[in-house]
Amino acid sequence: MIRQNNRKWIGSLLLLLTALVVCSTPFRDLSSFPRELRLMEGSLEQLRVSMPVMGTLVNSNPDILHVNGTEAREVSVDLSKPMSVEPRRAGEANLQVKWRNIPLKAVKVNVLPDLRLYPGGQSIGVKLQTAGVLVVGHHLVNNGKEKVSPGEQAGIHVGDMIVKINDMYINDMNDVKKLINEAGKKNSPVQLLVVRGKEKLSLTLHPAKDQKDEEYRMGLYIRDSAAGVGTLTFFDPNSRAYGALGHVISDVDTGQAIVVGDGQIVQASVTSIEKGQSGNPGEKFARFYNESEVLGNITKNTQFGIFGKMKDEPKRSYYNEPLPVALAEQVEEGPAKILTVVNGQKVEEFDIEIANVVKQHFPATKGMIIKVTDKRLLEKTGGIVQGMSGSPIIQKGKIVGAVTHVFVNDPTSGYGCYIEWMLQDAGINVRQTPQSQGNNPTTDSAA
């Protein structure tokens, strides 16, 4: 009985000691010590072990990194104090922390080239030309005998993109009208190349003559362009690449992402704002300004916005100098700013709070939840409104992301995406060195 009690006592003591060790600061810091670390040139990072002993830090590549201000390969370090890691140039290095030649932790450090961008905030007018014509509905043609929809009979669905008629690429409704009339007069069918999602289909359509106006019809409602207003997020002075909106442009009728054939961005001026309320997202109203002065082209429309090249640096920037960017894992909960326009063309800075960050290792939308705290902006707009999407988010002097959506039931709050994912779609890869070349039930609306 005494032995059994001793075993229980020893077991309880071991459990208590284990709990104390696991809950201790050194154990937590050692457990949270990263296996891989990405840093930008010119930045500074601190690593913590928090063990009350002296140790050694081995640096595989002092040309890439300096540790505690030295370029030595082995550095004697006080493990109870933070170790400063300073990237010197782009490349890769490995750091290993030892205690009495016993390896404790190792971290691979990727140093990325310094990247500085002009944050946007300017309102822009968006003009998109589709890569083909988008089918947004069916209609019936009265041919004198019956009412038919040749397009529906041919198996064409709403959301399909017609890219060819009789081996001729088309992206203009006037071209479609001309080709269908020519085929109808010859009493011959037309061969259509249709894109449906990732499929390409070859379909045959027999045009029907409308008894009313003697024109031949497909029995389809089609669209070849889209236009709207959004906000510029960033401009890269080196590549002249830009990103805007922070979310995909979808067709208003089909909900399908618009495939870009051609496109332009122009200046826009905010004329008025409908204030957001619970259940009713607000909206910026703007007019295209000086449309003859094209700011840039549009080459991509992705889940993270629109992208292309600008001819010149954007005008009316809030900052005179470009800012560094933050990697996804460097964004923190806490105070931040957004840049946006609420009147005319003046870019202003407003206070927000990053309420929640989602750790993302691969591109995904809704990376952070943001809340407007600026009294001026709340008074003017009620919070986040449609047309504000793409407004850059600035934290600690770095561009960290862009506003993307507003919560329908709480216009003071919404989602943001990380700038890293926008840069990737713009062709600016910040995930590799030159050498190595979630569910939320809250209803939301695109801002």
Sequence and secondary structure as in RCSB ss.txt:
>XXXX:A:sequence
MIRQNNRKWIGSLLLLLTALVVCSTPFRDLSSFPRELRLMEGSLEQLRVSMPVMGTLVNSNPDILHVNGTEAREV
SVDLSKPMSVEPRRAGEANLQVKWRNIPLKAVKVNVLPDLRLYPGGQSIGVKLQTAGVLVVGHHLVNNGKEKVSP
GEQAGIHVGDMIVKINDMYINDMNDVKKLINEAGKKNSPVQLLVVRGKEKLSLTLHPAKDQKDEEYRMGLYIRDS
AAGVGTLTFFDPNSRAYGALGHVISDVDTGQAIVVGDGQIVQASVTSIEKGQSGNPGEKFARFYNESEVLGNITK
NTQFGIFGKMKDEPKRSYYNEPLPVALAEQVEEGPAKILTVVNGQKVEEFDIEIANVVKQHFPATKGMIIKVTDK
RLLEKTGGIVQGMSGSPIIQKGKIVGAVTHVFVNDPTSGYGCYIEWMLQDAGINVRQTPQSQGNNPTTDSAA
>XXXX:A:secstr
 HHHHHHHHHHHHHHHHHHHHHHSHHHHHHHH  SEEEEETT  EEE    SSEEEEEES TTTEEETTB  SEE
EEETTS EEEEE SSEEEEEEEEETTEEEEEEEEEEE   EEEE   EEEEEEEEEEEEEEEE  EE SS EE H
HHHTT  TT EEEEETTEE   HHHHHHHHHHHHHTT  EEEEEEETTEEEEEEE  EE TTT  EE SEEEEEE
EEEEEEEEEE TTT EEEEESS  B TTT  B  EEEEEEEEEEEEEEE  BTTB  EEEEEEEEEEEEEEE  E
EETTEEEEEBSS  SS S SS EEB  GGG  SEEEEEEEESSBT EEEEEEEEEEE   SS  S  EEEEE  H
HHHHHHSS  BT TT EEEETTEEEEEEEEEETTEEEEEEEEEHHHHHHHTT   SS TTT     S EEE 
